[in-house]
Amino acid sequence: MTNSVNPASSRPEPMVSGAPSGRTVIADPAVAKVAAIAAREVSGVFTLGSGGGRALGALRDAVGGGDSTQGVQVEVGEVQAAVDITLVAVYGTPLLQVADQVRAAVYQAVQALTGLEVIEVNVEINDVHVPGLNDARNIEKPRSAPAGRSGTESQVVS
């Protein structure tokens, strides 16, 4: 990511006749949230963040302190922003296409909603989710014997 951007966007507001003047600051967390929402809306994105970050995020969600910007780092300057996105893609989707679509969605959303010029969006795909492979609800449970029988009884056929 570029190191030449400042910690928050601060712009002097133009004086409108009779209106109060001041400045607007768009902080990093606001830009990160816009970028995260845009990235999550892309088809083929399973989740944002790395393995350890997702585990920590699940723990935070369980206690009611979820982080909606997990997997997103931003640097915001006066008129520019740079964004890094780390994500897990869904198996079967072309990874380069997912990255390109995330990049385009983040550029568009951040520029449209904040007015900042996005100078770069770096996308790291650090894992691929295989639906059904690690889902807790799909773990096979031992089969129980039919009612009235135990698994150790043998059936006599005559």
JOFENMO-V290414 format. One record per residue. N is the residue number from 1. RES is the residue in one small letter. SS is DSSP state (alpha for helix, beta for strand, coil for the rest). PHI is phi in whole degrees, -180 to 180 (none if undefined). PSI is psi in whole degrees, 0 to 359 (999 if undefined). Layout:
BEGIN
n = [N,N]
res = [RES,RES]
ss = [SS,SS]
phi = [PHI,PHI]
psi = [PSI,PSI]
END
This chain:
BEGIN
n = [1,2,3,4,5,6,7,8,9,10,11,12,13,14,15,16,17,18,19,20,21,22,23,24,25,26,27,28,29,30,31,32,33,34,35,36,37,38,39,40,41,42,43,44,45,46,47,48,49,50,51,52,53,54,55,56,57,58,59,60,61,62,63,64,65,66,67,68,69,70,71,72,73,74,75,76,77,78,79,80,81,82,83,84,85,86,87,88,89,90,91,92,93,94,95,96,97,98,99,100,101,102,103,104,105,106,107,108,109,110,111,112,113,114,115,116,117,118,119,120,121,122,123,124,125,126,127,128,129,130,131,132,133,134,135,136,137,138,139,140,141,142,143,144,145,146,147,148,149,150,151,152,153,154,155,156,157,158]
res = [m,t,n,s,v,n,p,a,s,s,r,p,e,p,m,v,s,g,a,p,s,g,r,t,v,i,a,d,p,a,v,a,k,v,a,a,i,a,a,r,e,v,s,g,v,f,t,l,g,s,g,g,g,r,a,l,g,a,l,r,d,a,v,g,g,g,d,s,t,q,g,v,q,v,e,v,g,e,v,q,a,a,v,d,i,t,l,v,a,v,y,g,t,p,l,l,q,v,a,d,q,v,r,a,a,v,y,q,a,v,q,a,l,t,g,l,e,v,i,e,v,n,v,e,i,n,d,v,h,v,p,g,l,n,d,a,r,n,i,e,k,p,r,s,a,p,a,g,r,s,g,t,e,s,q,v,v,s]
ss = [coil,coil,coil,coil,coil,coil,coil,beta,beta,beta,beta,beta,coil,coil,coil,coil,coil,coil,coil,coil,coil,coil,beta,beta,beta,beta,beta,alpha,alpha,alpha,alpha,alpha,alpha,alpha,alpha,alpha,alpha,alpha,alpha,alpha,coil,coil,coil,coil,beta,beta,beta,beta,coil,coil,alpha,alpha,alpha,alpha,alpha,alpha,alpha,alpha,alpha,alpha,alpha,alpha,coil,coil,coil,coil,coil,coil,coil,coil,coil,beta,beta,beta,beta,beta,coil,coil,coil,beta,beta,beta,beta,beta,beta,beta,beta,beta,beta,beta,coil,coil,coil,coil,alpha,alpha,alpha,alpha,alpha,alpha,alpha,alpha,alpha,alpha,alpha,alpha,alpha,alpha,alpha,alpha,alpha,alpha,alpha,alpha,coil,coil,beta,beta,beta,beta,beta,beta,beta,beta,beta,beta,beta,beta,beta,coil,coil,coil,coil,coil,coil,alpha,alpha,alpha,coil,coil,coil,coil,coil,coil,coil,coil,coil,coil,coil,coil,coil,coil,coil,coil,coil,coil,coil,coil]
phi = [none,-73,-95,-92,-98,-84,-66,-148,-82,-137,-127,-70,-85,-67,-77,-101,-54,83,-94,-67,-106,173,-133,-114,-117,-110,-81,-51,-61,-68,-66,-62,-67,-60,-64,-64,-63,-62,-66,-64,-77,-78,-63,102,-92,-82,-160,-105,110,-98,-55,-65,-65,-68,-64,-65,-63,-64,-65,-63,-61,-64,-102,85,-126,-58,-114,-77,-110,-56,85,-126,-122,-133,-127,-116,-107,-67,-133,-132,-142,-125,-131,-117,-120,-114,-145,-114,-96,-84,-57,101,-96,-61,-64,-65,-67,-60,-60,-64,-69,-63,-57,-64,-65,-69,-53,-63,-66,-65,-65,-70,-91,-113,79,-81,-84,-86,-91,-164,-132,-97,-118,-117,-98,-103,-165,-127,-89,-102,-56,88,-71,-117,-71,-60,-73,-102,-70,-69,-98,-61,-78,-91,-72,-59,-54,87,-129,-104,-71,-96,-76,-105,-98,-98,-110,-116]
psi = [152,135,2,8,148,166,333,151,127,118,136,137,139,146,121,136,121,349,147,149,168,198,157,133,126,108,161,313,327,316,319,320,318,314,319,316,315,317,318,334,350,130,133,351,119,311,169,148,174,174,309,321,323,321,316,321,321,321,317,319,321,329,9,22,46,153,107,354,15,134,5,128,136,154,122,129,198,320,1,159,149,141,136,128,129,130,167,127,160,132,138,346,137,119,321,323,319,312,316,319,322,313,312,318,319,315,308,312,313,316,317,321,338,340,1,148,122,118,336,149,111,131,127,120,109,359,164,126,127,109,133,339,312,13,128,325,345,5,128,131,152,140,138,153,152,154,136,356,148,162,350,350,144,149,132,127,130,999]
END
